[in-house]
Amino acid sequence: MDRRTFLMSATAGTMLAGLGGFPRPALSQTRPFTFTSWGGALSDAEKSAFTDPFAALKGVEIVNTSPTETAKIKAMVEASAVEWDLVDVGGRSVWQGDEEGFLERLDLAKIPNAANLEKGWVAPNGIATSTGATVMAWSTTAFPDGGPQNWADFWDVKRFPGPRGLYKYFYYNYEAALLAAGVKPTEVYPLTAEKAEKALAKIKEIKPHVTVWWGTGAQPPQLLSSGELALSSAWSGRVLAASQEGAPVGFAFKDGIAWANWFVIPKGSPHVDLAHELINFSLAPEQQAKLLKLKTYGPVLGSATATADAETLKVMVMAPDNLKNMLMISEKDARKYMQQYEEQWNQLMLQ
């Protein structure tokens, strides 16, 4: 799937309304504004580029917390005890919140900077604010001459021996497995039963060599650095941050799975207007450009990426030379396979 097709399909799907029926609690506005993200390099980038400058500009206190947990957002809303005001989530959570009604519907009149984004980055209940990717990473101690350059290489335990790490959910693994099986990137979506079964079978093939099913972004670079793993899937920003700190970790964008980080507002937040302001601020060209200097997670605003120098472009997901060799994830399809094949995935993990 090329980028344009992905953007068009994402737009078409996210325009489906799903307002839900959660009550709006009457909460006190005395507590400080709370922003929640995934932690690590992403939280550091958002704090530096978005929340700290915004707090200084507005003269308000912002509490930065982690990690994100969609189930906790839903539980807060259902209990009328919302403690988070703006949350960075994955695209699947935007879909879920839209369908199940635990996210505020955004007022785009309060987010004029959203007009500068590709339509696929804007949904009724969320807006993409930065980009990253799930990539193949490796220990440079184990592979001093370079690691796998595609998912077929990652599955090749003879050419690239050693213990592997993969994400503990079907998410990302569906795409990686199909690419490893030789499915063309343009044919990974839409989801079909045949494709899902093919992906599960391919994962079953590599499973004996997977010693860690990781659940947090910090794990892959740590385990690769310590030598516990030779190869692992990983989030690009975490690997880039580790590399900057001198960790013996390499990675490749080629065959990576590109995605965005999305800002959402839990339904019932007492700071809805301020949350809209922070979203709009985060999408300003000046703030998006700050992400370039950090060289971990990149801008979602194309004009900001275009201002990067040649060296920075090498580590930006949205740089044309990187994106042309990557697969843009379809969050709509990901939500479907995560729901429809949860039981089969859990059974596979028990085998």
SERO-4910 file (N, C-alpha, C, O; in steps of 0.05 Angstrom, whole numbers):
BEGIN
 pado doro    nc1    nc2    nc3   cac1   cac2   cac3    cc1    cc2    cc3    oc1    oc2    oc3
  Met    A     17    -24      0      0      0      0     17     25      0     35     28     17
  Asp    A     13     43    -20     29     67    -20     18     87      0     -4     83     11
  Arg    A     32    109      3     25    128     24     -2    140     18    -19    143     36
  Arg    A     -7    148     -8    -32    161    -15    -55    143    -10    -76    151      1
  Thr    A    -53    117    -18    -74     98    -13    -80     95     16   -103     94     24
  Phe    A    -58     94     32    -62     91     61    -77    115     72    -95    112     88
  Leu    A    -69    139     64    -81    163     74   -111    164     67   -127    172     84
  Met    A   -117    157     42   -145    157     34   -162    137     49   -184    143     57
  Ser    A   -151    113     53   -166     92     67   -169     99     97   -190     94    109
  Ala    A   -149    111    108   -151    119    136   -172    141    140   -187    140    159
  Thr    A   -173    160    121   -193    181    123   -221    170    121   -238    178    136
  Ala    A   -225    153    101   -252    142     97   -262    127    121   -285    130    129
  Gly    A   -244    112    134   -252     97    157   -257    114    182   -277    110    196
  Thr    A   -239    132    187   -241    147    212   -264    167    212   -271    178    233
  Met    A   -276    172    189   -299    190    188   -324    177    198   -345    190    200
  Leu    A   -323    151    203   -347    138    215   -351    147    243   -332    145    259
  Ala    A   -374    157    249   -379    167    276   -385    145    295   -396    124    288
  Gly    A   -377    149    321   -382    129    341   -381    143    368   -362    140    383
  Leu    A   -401    160    374   -399    178    396   -402    164    423   -391    174    443
  Gly    A   -416    141    424   -418    127    449   -436    141    469   -448    162    462
  Gly    A   -439    130    493   -458    141    512   -447    146    539   -462    145    559
  Phe    A   -421    151    542   -409    155    569   -418    183    579   -419    202    563
  Pro    A   -425    185    604   -433    211    615   -408    228    618   -386    219    622
  Arg    A   -412    254    618   -391    273    622   -390    280    652   -409    293    662
  Pro    A   -369    272    666   -368    277    695   -363    307    701   -350    320    685
  Ala    A   -373    315    723   -367    343    732   -342    342    750   -345    338    774
  Leu    A   -319    346    738   -294    344    753   -283    372    760   -288    391    746
  Ser    A   -269    373    781   -256    398    789   -233    404    770   -219    386    761
  Gln    A   -229    429    764   -207    437    747   -183    446    764   -165    460    754
  Thr    A   -183    439    790   -161    447    807   -135    432    803   -114    442    808
  Arg    A   -137    407    793   -113    391    788    -99    402    763   -112    413    746
  Pro    A    -73    398    762    -58    408    738    -65    391    713    -74    369    715
  Phe    A    -60    403    691    -63    390    665    -44    367    663    -20    370    670
  Thr    A    -54    344    655    -37    320    654    -35    309    626    -55    303    613
  Phe    A    -10    306    617     -5    294    590      8    267    594     27    264    610
  Thr    A     -2    247    580      8    220    583     18    209    557      4    212    536
  Ser    A     41    197    557     52    185    533     66    158    540     61    147    561
  Trp    A     82    148    521     93    121    523    118    119    540    127     97    547
  Gly    A    131    142    547    156    142    561    180    142    542    176    142    518
  Gly    A    203    141    554    228    139    538    232    162    519    225    185    524
  Ala    A    243    155    495    251    175    476    227    192    466    229    215    460
  Leu    A    204    179    463    180    193    453    171    214    473    166    237    466
  Ser    A    168    206    498    160    225    519    180    248    521    173    271    525
  Asp    A    206    242    519    227    262    520    223    282    497    226    306    501
  Ala    A    218    272    473    215    289    450    190    306    453    191    330    447
  Glu    A    168    295    462    143    311    465    146    332    487    135    354    484
  Lys    A    160    325    508    164    344    529    181    368    519    175    391    525
  Ser    A    202    362    504    220    382    494    207    399    473    210    424    473
  Ala    A    193    387    454    182    401    431    155    412    436    147    433    424
  Phe    A    139    400    453    111    407    456    103    417    483     97    441    487
  Thr    A    104    400    503     92    407    529    107    428    545     94    446    556
  Asp    A    133    427    546    148    447    561    145    475    548    140    494    563
  Pro    A    150    478    522    146    504    510    117    515    513    113    539    517
  Phe    A     98    497    511     70    505    514     64    515    542     51    535    546
  Ala    A     74    500    562     70    508    590     82    535    596     71    551    610
  Ala    A    106    540    585    119    565    589    104    588    575    101    610    586
  Leu    A     94    582    551     79    603    536     53    610    550     46    634    552
  Lys    A     39    590    560     13    595    573     15    601    602     -5    610    614
  Gly    A     38    596    615     40    600    643     23    580    659     12    587    680
  Val    A     23    555    650      7    534    664     26    512    672     48    509    661
  Glu    A     17    496    690     32    472    699     22    448    683     -2    443    680
  Ile    A     41    433    672     34    408    658     49    385    671     74    386    673
  Val    A     35    365    679     47    341    690     50    321    668     31    314    655
  Asn    A     74    311    663     80    291    643     82    264    656     98    259    673
  Thr    A     65    245    647     65    218    658     67    197    637     64    203    613
  Ser    A     73    173    645     74    150    627     70    124    643     73    125    668
  Pro    A     64    102    631     60     98    603     30    100    595     13    100    612
  Thr    A     26    103    569     -1    103    558    -14     75    562      0     55    560
  Glu    A    -39     75    568    -54     49    570    -83     55    562    -98     68    577
  Thr    A    -92     45    539   -118     50    529   -140     40    549   -160     54    553
  Ala    A   -136     17    560   -155      6    579   -159     24    603   -181     26    614
  Lys    A   -138     38    611   -140     56    633   -156     81    626   -171     91    642
  Ile    A   -152     91    601   -168    113    592   -198    106    594   -214    121    605
  Lys    A   -205     83    583   -233     75    583   -243     71    611   -266     79    617
  Ala    A   -227     59    629   -236     55    656   -240     82    671   -260     85    686
  Met    A   -223    102    666   -226    128    678   -252    141    670   -267    152    686
  Val    A   -258    139    644   -282    151    633   -307    138    645   -326    151    653
  Glu    A   -307    111    645   -329     96    656   -334    102    685   -357    101    695
  Ala    A   -313    107    700   -315    112    729   -319    142    734   -320    150    758
  Ser    A   -321    159    714   -324    188    717   -301    199    734   -306    216    751
  Ala    A   -277    189    730   -254    198    745   -230    201    726   -210    187    729
  Val    A   -232    220    708   -212    224    687   -188    239    699   -191    261    708
  Glu    A   -165    226    698   -140    238    709   -121    247    687   -102    262    693
  Trp    A   -126    239    662   -109    247    640   -124    266    622   -148    262    617
  Asp    A   -111    287    612   -125    307    595   -117    305    566   -134    311    548
  Leu    A    -93    296    560    -85    292    532    -66    268    533    -48    266    549
  Val    A    -71    249    514    -57    224    515    -46    218    487    -61    221    467
  Asp    A    -22    209    485    -10    199    460    -17    169    459     -9    153    476
  Val    A    -31    161    438    -39    133    434    -31    124    406    -24    140    389
  Gly    A    -33     98    402    -30     86    375    -55     90    360    -77     94    371
  Gly    A    -54     87    334    -77     91    317   -100     73    323   -123     81    320
  Arg    A    -94     48    331   -116     30    338   -134     41    360   -158     37    360
  Ser    A   -122     55    379   -137     66    401   -156     89    392   -177     93    404
  Val    A   -147    103    372   -165    124    361   -190    111    350   -212    121    354
  Trp    A   -186     89    335   -210     75    325   -227     64    347   -252     67    347
  Gln    A   -215     52    367   -230     40    389   -245     62    404   -268     58    411
  Gly    A   -232     84    410   -245    106    424   -268    118    409   -288    126    420
  Asp    A   -265    118    382   -287    128    365   -311    109    367   -334    118    369
  Glu    A   -305     83    365   -327     63    365   -340     60    392   -364     56    394
  Glu    A   -324     62    414   -335     56    440   -341     82    456   -352     80    479
  Gly    A   -334    105    445   -344    130    457   -329    139    482   -341    154    498
  Phe    A   -304    132    486   -290    142    510   -270    165    504   -255    172    521
  Leu    A   -271    175    479   -254    198    472   -271    221    464   -293    218    452
  Glu    A   -262    245    470   -275    270    461   -274    272    431   -254    264    418
  Arg    A   -295    281    419   -294    288    391   -281    315    388   -289    334    401
  Leu    A   -261    316    371   -245    340    368   -260    362    353   -275    357    335
  Asp    A   -256    387    362   -267    410    349   -244    422    332   -227    437    342
  Leu    A   -245    416    306   -223    425    289   -222    455    285   -202    466    277
  Ala    A   -244    469    292   -243    499    292   -223    509    312   -213    531    310
  Lys    A   -218    493    333   -198    501    354   -170    490    347   -151    495    362
  Ile    A   -167    476    325   -141    465    317   -136    473    288   -134    456    271
  Pro    A   -133    499    283   -130    508    255   -105    497    241   -104    494    217
  Asn    A    -84    490    257    -60    479    245    -64    451    233    -48    442    217
  Ala    A    -86    438    240    -93    412    229    -97    414    199    -95    394    184
  Ala    A   -104    438    189   -109    442    160    -84    437    144    -86    432    120
  Asn    A    -61    438    156    -35    434    142    -27    405    140     -7    398    127
  Leu    A    -42    387    152    -35    358    152    -48    344    129    -69    353    118
  Glu    A    -37    321    121    -50    303    103    -76    294    117    -77    291    141
  Lys    A    -97    290    101   -123    284    112   -122    258    129   -137    255    148
  Gly    A   -106    239    121   -104    214    135    -93    216    163    -96    197    179
  Trp    A    -81    239    170    -70    243    197    -91    255    216    -85    260    239
  Val    A   -115    261    206   -135    274    222   -160    256    223   -171    248    203
  Ala    A   -169    249    248   -192    233    252   -211    248    271   -203    267    284
  Pro    A   -236    239    272   -255    253    289   -247    255    319   -254    274    332
  Asn    A   -232    235    328   -225    234    356   -195    235    362   -187    230    384
  Gly    A   -179    240    341   -150    241    346   -136    254    323   -146    255    300
  Ile    A   -112    263    328    -95    276    308    -66    266    312    -56    264    334
  Ala    A    -54    258    289    -26    249    290     -8    273    294    -12    294    281
  Thr    A     12    271    311     30    293    317     60    287    312     76    305    311
  Ser    A     66    261    310     94    254    304     94    226    291     74    212    291
  Thr    A    117    218    280    118    193    266    141    176    276    162    186    285
  Gly    A    138    150    273    158    131    280    154    106    263    139    106    244
  Ala    A    168     85    270    166     60    255    174     36    272    190     39    291
  Thr    A    164     13    265    174    -12    277    194    -23    257    187    -29    234
  Val    A    218    -27    266    240    -34    248    255    -59    258    250    -68    280
  Met    A    272    -69    241    290    -91    249    315    -79    262    328    -62    249
  Ala    A    322    -87    286    346    -78    299    363   -102    306    354   -124    308
  Trp    A    389    -96    310    407   -119    316    430   -109    333    436    -85    335
  Ser    A    443   -128    346    467   -123    361    491   -120    342    496   -138    326
  Thr    A    504    -97    343    527    -94    325    551   -110    335    570   -114    320
  Thr    A    550   -120    359    570   -139    369    566   -166    355    586   -179    347
  Ala    A    541   -175    353    535   -200    340    538   -198    309    546   -217    297
  Phe    A    531   -175    298    532   -171    269    548   -145    262    535   -125    255
  Pro    A    574   -146    265    590   -122    260    589   -112    231    595    -89    226
  Asp    A    582   -130    213    581   -122    185    552   -114    176    548   -110    152
  Gly    A    534   -113    195    506   -105    188    487   -128    192    494   -151    188
  Gly    A    463   -121    199    442   -141    204    423   -144    181    429   -136    158
  Pro    A    400   -155    186    380   -161    165    370   -135    152    367   -115    165
  Gln    A    364   -137    126    355   -113    111    326   -116    102    315    -98     90
  Asn    A    314   -139    109    285   -143    104    275   -165    123    292   -178    136
  Trp    A    249   -168    124    238   -188    143    244   -216    135    245   -234    153
  Ala    A    249   -221    109    257   -248    101    285   -254    113    290   -277    122
  Asp    A    302   -235    114    328   -238    128    324   -243    157    338   -261    169
  Phe    A    306   -229    170    302   -232    198    293   -261    205    300   -272    225
  Trp    A    277   -272    187    268   -300    191    289   -321    184    286   -344    190
  Asp    A    311   -312    171    332   -331    162    351   -336    185    371   -321    189
  Val    A    346   -357    200    362   -362    224    390   -374    218    407   -375    235
  Lys    A    395   -382    193    421   -392    185    440   -368    179    462   -368    188
  Arg    A    430   -350    163    447   -326    156    450   -308    179    471   -295    182
  Phe    A    429   -306    196    430   -288    219    422   -303    244    399   -301    253
  Pro    A    440   -319    254    434   -336    277    432   -319    303    443   -297    305
  Gly    A    418   -330    323    418   -318    349    389   -314    359    370   -315    343
  Pro    A    386   -309    385    359   -305    397    347   -279    387    360   -259    383
  Arg    A    321   -281    383    306   -258    372    285   -248    391    277   -261    410
  Gly    A    277   -223    386    255   -211    401    233   -201    382    240   -190    361
  Leu    A    208   -205    389    186   -194    374    165   -183    393    164   -190    417
  Tyr    A    148   -165    383    127   -152    399    108   -174    409    103   -193    394
  Lys    A     97   -171    433     81   -192    445     53   -194    434     38   -212    442
  Tyr    A     45   -176    417     18   -176    405     21   -183    375     42   -182    364
  Phe    A     -2   -188    362     -3   -193    334      4   -168    318     13   -169    295
  Tyr    A      0   -145    331      5   -118    320     35   -117    311     53   -126    325
  Tyr    A     39   -107    287     65   -106    274     74   -133    264     86   -135    242
  Asn    A     69   -155    279     78   -181    270     62   -191    246     73   -206    230
  Tyr    A     37   -183    244     21   -191    220     35   -180    195     40   -195    176
  Glu    A     42   -155    196     55   -143    172     83   -155    167     90   -162    145
  Ala    A     99   -157    189    126   -168    186    126   -196    175    142   -203    157
  Ala    A    108   -213    185    107   -241    177     99   -243    147    110   -259    133
  Leu    A     80   -227    139     71   -228    111     94   -219     92     98   -231     71
  Leu    A    108   -198    100    131   -189     84    152   -210     83    165   -214     62
  Ala    A    157   -223    106    177   -245    107    169   -268     89    186   -282     78
  Ala    A    142   -272     86    132   -294     70    132   -287     40    124   -304     23
  Gly    A    140   -263     33    142   -256      5    117   -241     -6    116   -236    -30
  Val    A     99   -234     12     76   -218      3     85   -190     -4    100   -178     11
  Lys    A     76   -180    -26     83   -153    -34     71   -132    -15     49   -136     -5
  Pro    A     86   -111     -9     75    -90      9     47    -80      0     31    -74     17
  Thr    A     42    -79    -26     17    -69    -36     -6    -89    -31    -29    -83    -35
  Glu    A      1   -114    -23    -19   -135    -20    -22   -143      9    -37   -162     15
  Val    A     -8   -130     28    -11   -136     56    -40   -130     66    -51   -144     83
  Tyr    A    -51   -109     56    -79   -101     62    -95   -102     36    -84    -99     14
  Pro    A   -121   -105     39   -137   -107     64   -134   -135     77   -126   -154     64
  Leu    A   -140   -135    102   -140   -160    118   -159   -181    106   -182   -174     99
  Thr    A   -149   -205    103   -167   -228     96   -160   -251    114   -138   -251    126
  Ala    A   -178   -270    115   -172   -294    132   -148   -309    122   -132   -319    138
  Glu    A   -145   -310     95   -122   -324     84    -95   -311     92    -76   -324     99
  Lys    A    -95   -284     91    -71   -270     99    -65   -273    128    -41   -276    136
  Ala    A    -85   -272    145    -81   -274    174    -70   -302    181    -52   -305    197
  Glu    A    -81   -323    168    -71   -350    173    -43   -353    163    -26   -367    175
  Lys    A    -37   -341    141    -10   -342    130     10   -328    149     32   -339    153
  Ala    A      2   -306    160     19   -292    179     24   -308    204     46   -310    214
  Leu    A      2   -320    215      5   -336    239     23   -360    234     39   -367    252
  Ala    A     21   -372    211     38   -395    205     67   -387    203     85   -402    211
  Lys    A     72   -363    192     99   -354    189    111   -347    216    135   -352    221
  Ile    A     95   -337    234    104   -331    261    110   -357    277    129   -358    292
  Lys    A     93   -377    272     98   -403    285    125   -414    276    138   -427    292
  Glu    A    132   -409    252    158   -418    241    182   -406    256    201   -420    261
  Ile    A    180   -380    262    203   -366    275    201   -368    306    221   -363    320
  Lys    A    179   -376    316    174   -376    345    195   -390    362    202   -380    383
  Pro    A    205   -414    353    226   -427    370    251   -410    374    267   -415    392
  His    A    255   -390    357    279   -374    358    274   -347    372    292   -331    376
  Val    A    249   -343    380    242   -318    394    243   -323    424    226   -338    435
  Thr    A    262   -312    438    265   -316    466    253   -294    483    249   -298    507
  Val    A    246   -271    471    233   -249    485    211   -238    468    214   -230    445
  Trp    A    187   -238    480    164   -224    468    161   -198    484    149   -198    505
  Trp    A    172   -177    472    174   -152    488    148   -136    488    131   -138    470
  Gly    A    144   -121    509    120   -106    513    124    -76    517    105    -60    515
  Thr    A    149    -68    522    155    -39    525    178    -32    506    195    -48    500
  Gly    A    177     -7    497    197      2    478    226      2    487    244      1    471
  Ala    A    229      3    514    257      3    524    270    -24    522    295    -26    522
  Gln    A    255    -46    520    266    -72    521    285    -79    498    308    -88    503
  Pro    A    277    -76    473    295    -84    451    323    -72    452    342    -87    451
  Pro    A    326    -45    454    353    -35    455    369    -44    480    393    -49    478
  Gln    A    356    -48    502    370    -57    526    379    -86    522    402    -92    529
  Leu    A    362   -103    512    369   -131    509    389   -136    486    405   -155    488
  Leu    A    388   -119    466    408   -121    444    435   -111    455    456   -123    448
  Ser    A    435    -91    471    460    -80    482    473    -99    501    498   -101    502
  Ser    A    457   -114    516    468   -133    536    477   -159    524    491   -174    536
  Gly    A    468   -164    499    475   -189    486    454   -211    490    458   -233    480
  Glu    A    433   -205    505    412   -225    510    398   -232    484    388   -254    480
  Leu    A    395   -212    466    384   -216    440    404   -208    418    421   -190    422
  Ala    A    402   -222    396    419   -215    373    404   -197    353    416   -180    341
  Leu    A    378   -202    351    360   -187    334    334   -182    347    326   -197    365
  Ser    A    320   -161    340    293   -156    350    279   -135    333    291   -118    321
  Ser    A    252   -137    333    237   -115    323    239    -93    344    243   -100    368
  Ala    A    236    -68    337    239    -47    356    226    -21    345    221    -19    321
  Trp    A    221     -3    363    210     23    355    234     41    347    253     43    362
  Ser    A    232     54    324    255     68    313    266     89    332    290     92    335
  Gly    A    248    104    345    258    125    363    274    115    386    294    128    395
  Arg    A    267     92    396    282     80    419    309     71    410    329     74    424
  Val    A    311     60    385    337     51    375    355     75    369    379     74    375
  Leu    A    343     95    357    359    119    351    370    132    377    393    141    378
  Ala    A    353    133    398    362    145    423    384    128    435    404    139    445
  Ala    A    382    102    433    403     84    444    429     88    428    450     88    440
  Ser    A    427     90    402    450     94    385    465    120    392    489    121    393
  Gln    A    449    141    397    461    167    404    476    165    430    495    181    435
  Glu    A    468    146    447    481    143    473    505    123    472    517    117    492
  Gly    A    510    114    447    533     96    444    527     66    447    546     51    448
  Ala    A    502     59    448    495     30    451    503     15    425    500     26    403
  Pro    A    511    -10    427    519    -25    404    495    -37    389    491    -61    388
  Val    A    479    -19    378    454    -27    365    452    -15    337    458      9    334
  Gly    A    445    -31    318    441    -21    291    412    -27    282    398    -42    295
  Phe    A    404    -14    261    376    -18    251    375    -10    222    392      3    211
  Ala    A    352    -17    209    348    -10    181    319      0    179    301    -13    189
  Phe    A    315     22    164    287     31    158    275     13    136    251     10    135
  Lys    A    292      2    119    282    -14     97    264    -37    107    271    -51    125
  Asp    A    240    -39     95    220    -59    103    208    -53    130    193    -69    142
  Gly    A    213    -29    141    201    -21    166    171    -16    163    161    -12    141
  Ile    A    158    -15    186    129    -11    186    124     17    198    126     20    223
  Ala    A    116     36    182    114     64    191     87     69    203     66     58    195
  Trp    A     87     86    224     62     92    238     64    120    250     85    133    249
  Ala    A     42    129    262     42    156    274     34    154    303     22    134    312
  Asn    A     42    174    319     33    177    346     10    197    346     11    218    334
  Trp    A    -12    189    359    -37    205    358    -44    217    385    -42    204    405
  Phe    A    -52    242    385    -62    255    409    -92    253    411   -106    258    391
  Val    A   -102    245    434   -130    242    439   -137    255    466   -119    258    483
  Ile    A   -162    262    470   -172    274    495   -192    255    507   -213    250    495
  Pro    A   -187    244    531   -207    227    544   -233    242    549   -232    265    557
  Lys    A   -255    229    544   -281    242    548   -285    248    577   -283    231    594
  Gly    A   -291    273    583   -295    281    611   -272    296    623   -273    304    646
  Ser    A   -251    301    608   -228    317    618   -238    344    625   -254    356    610
  Pro    A   -230    355    648   -238    382    655   -222    404    640   -227    428    644
  His    A   -203    395    624   -185    414    610   -187    410    580   -167    411    566
  Val    A   -211    406    570   -215    401    541   -204    424    524   -191    419    504
  Asp    A   -211    448    531   -202    471    515   -172    474    514   -160    479    493
  Leu    A   -159    470    537   -130    472    538   -117    449    522    -96    453    510
  Ala    A   -130    426    523   -120    403    507   -121    409    477   -102    403    463
  His    A   -142    422    468   -144    430    440   -121    450    433   -109    448    412
  Glu    A   -116    468    452    -95    488    447    -68    475    445    -51    482    428
  Leu    A    -63    455    462    -37    441    461    -34    425    435    -12    424    424
  Ile    A    -55    413    426    -54    398    401    -47    418    378    -29    412    363
  Asn    A    -61    440    377    -55    460    356    -27    470    358    -13    473    337
  Phe    A    -17    475    382     10    484    386     30    464    376     50    471    364
  Ser    A     25    438    381     43    417    374     45    414    343     65    403    333
  Leu    A     25    423    329     25    421    300     36    446    286     37    447    262
  Ala    A     44    465    302     56    490    290     83    482    277     97    466    288
  Pro    A     89    494    254    114    488    241    139    490    259    157    474    257
  Glu    A    139    510    276    162    514    293    166    491    313    188    483    318
  Gln    A    144    481    324    146    459    343    152    433    329    167    417    340
  Gln    A    140    429    306    146    405    291    175    404    283    188    383    283
  Ala    A    187    427    276    215    428    269    233    421    292    255    412    288
  Lys    A    224    426    317    240    419    340    246    389    341    266    380    352
  Leu    A    227    373    330    231    344    330    255    336    314    269    316    320
  Leu    A    261    351    293    284    344    276    310    345    291    327    328    287
  Lys    A    313    364    309    338    367    324    343    343    343    365    337    349
  Leu    A    321    331    351    323    309    371    330    282    357    342    265    370
  Lys    A    323    280    332    331    256    315    322    230    328    337    210    328
  Thr    A    297    229    337    286    204    347    259    199    332    258    184    313
  Tyr    A    238    213    341    213    211    328    209    237    311    215    259    320
  Gly    A    199    233    287    199    255    268    173    270    265    153    262    277
  Pro    A    173    292    250    148    308    246    127    293    231    133    275    215
  Val    A    102    301    235     81    291    218     75    312    196     62    306    176
  Leu    A     85    336    201     81    358    182    102    356    160    126    359    165
  Gly    A     93    352    135    112    348    113    130    371    109    154    367    103
  Ser    A    120    396    113    137    419    108    160    420    128    181    431    122
  Ala    A    156    410    153    177    409    173    199    389    165    222    395    167
  Thr    A    191    366    156    210    346    147    227    356    124    251    350    122
  Ala    A    214    372    107    228    382     83    251    401     90    269    405     74
  Thr    A    250    412    114    272    431    122    296    417    134    316    430    140
  Ala    A    295    391    137    317    376    150    341    375    132    339    374    107
  Asp    A    365    374    144    389    371    128    393    341    121    378    324    130
  Ala    A    412    336    104    415    309     93    420    288    114    409    266    113
  Glu    A    435    294    135    441    275    156    416    269    172    412    246    180
  Thr    A    400    289    178    376    285    194    356    269    178    342    252    189
  Leu    A    354    274    152    335    260    135    340    230    136    322    214    132
  Lys    A    365    222    140    371    193    141    356    179    163    352    155    161
  Val    A    349    193    185    336    180    207    307    189    211    296    184    232
  Met    A    295    201    191    267    210    193    250    191    176    255    185    153
  Val    A    229    180    189    211    161    176    199    173    151    197    160    130
  Met    A    191    199    152    176    211    130    194    221    108    184    233     89
  Ala    A    221    218    111    239    226     89    232    209     65    231    184     68
  Pro    A    229    220     42    221    204     18    239    180     13    229    159      5
  Asp    A    265    182     17    283    159     11    278    136     31    284    113     24
  Asn    A    268    142     55    262    121     74    234    110     69    230     86     69
  Leu    A    215    128     66    187    120     63    182    103     39    164     86     40
  Lys    A    197    107     18    192     91     -7    197     62     -3    187     45    -18
  Asn    A    213     55     18    220     27     23    206     16     48    213     -5     58
  Met    A    185     30     57    171     22     81    142     17     75    131     24     54
  Leu    A    129      4     94    100     -2     93     86     17    112     93     17    136
  Met    A     66     32    103     51     48    121     29     31    133     13     19    118
  Ile    A     28     29    159      9     11    172    -20     22    168    -24     46    168
  Ser    A    -38      4    164    -67     10    163    -78      5    190    -83    -19    197
  Glu    A    -83     25    206    -94     21    233   -121      9    232   -129     -5    251
  Lys    A   -137     14    211   -163      2    209   -161    -29    207   -175    -43    220
  Asp    A   -142    -38    190   -138    -67    188   -126    -78    213   -132   -101    221
  Ala    A   -108    -63    225    -95    -73    250   -115    -77    272   -114    -97    286
  Arg    A   -134    -59    275   -155    -63    295   -171    -88    289   -179   -102    308
  Lys    A   -176    -93    264   -192   -117    257   -177   -142    263   -188   -160    276
  Tyr    A   -151   -144    255   -137   -170    261   -132   -173    290   -131   -196    300
  Met    A   -128   -152    305   -124   -154    334   -149   -164    348   -148   -179    367
  Gln    A   -173   -157    337   -198   -166    349   -204   -195    340   -211   -212    356
  Gln    A   -203   -199    314   -213   -224    302   -194   -248    307   -204   -270    307
  Tyr    A   -168   -242    312   -150   -265    315   -136   -265    342   -114   -277    345
  Glu    A   -149   -252    362   -137   -252    389   -135   -280    400   -114   -287    412
  Glu    A   -155   -296    397   -155   -323    408   -133   -340    395   -118   -354    408
  Gln    A   -131   -339    368   -111   -354    354    -83   -345    362    -64   -361    364
  Trp    A    -80   -319    366    -53   -308    374    -46   -319    402    -24   -328    407
  Asn    A    -65   -318    421    -60   -327    447    -54   -357    448    -36   -366    463
  Gln    A    -67   -372    431    -61   -401    429    -33   -406    419    -19   -423    428
  Leu    A    -25   -390    399      1   -393    387     23   -386    409     43   -400    410
  Met    A     18   -366    425     37   -359    446     40   -381    467     60   -383    481
  Leu    A     20   -398    470     20   -419    490     34   -444    480     41   -462    495
  Gln    A     37   -446    454     49   -470    442     79   -472    447     92   -491    439
***
